């Protein structure tokens, strides 16, 4: 329990917020878009489980232009 008290939340909280915002925006875009490069369910899993990098990968490689 003492390890939680030692965490510097001032540094970690903004990263968690950015991660959450990226994931929500990517998932909303994934729902609204008609076609993606690959199955939508795979991109949803990538966005949810690969933290900050997942949504970035979706926006770079998953969207069809």
C-alpha positions, 0 to 999 in steps of 0.5 A, a space after each residue: 500500500 505504501 507504493 501507491 503513496 509514493 507515486 507522483 500522480 501529478 505526472 501520471 494523471 495527465 498521461 492517463 487523461 490523454 490516453 482516455 481521450 485518444 481511446 474515446 475519440 478513436 472508438 467514436 471514429 471507428 463506430 462512425 466510419 464506414 470502411 477501415 483497413 481491416 476488420 473493425 473489431 480488430 481495431 477496437 481491440 487494438 485501441 482498447 488494449 494497446 494503451 496510447 499507441 493503439 489509437 495512434 496506430 488506428 489513426 495512421 493505418 486503420 482509417 481509409 482515406 
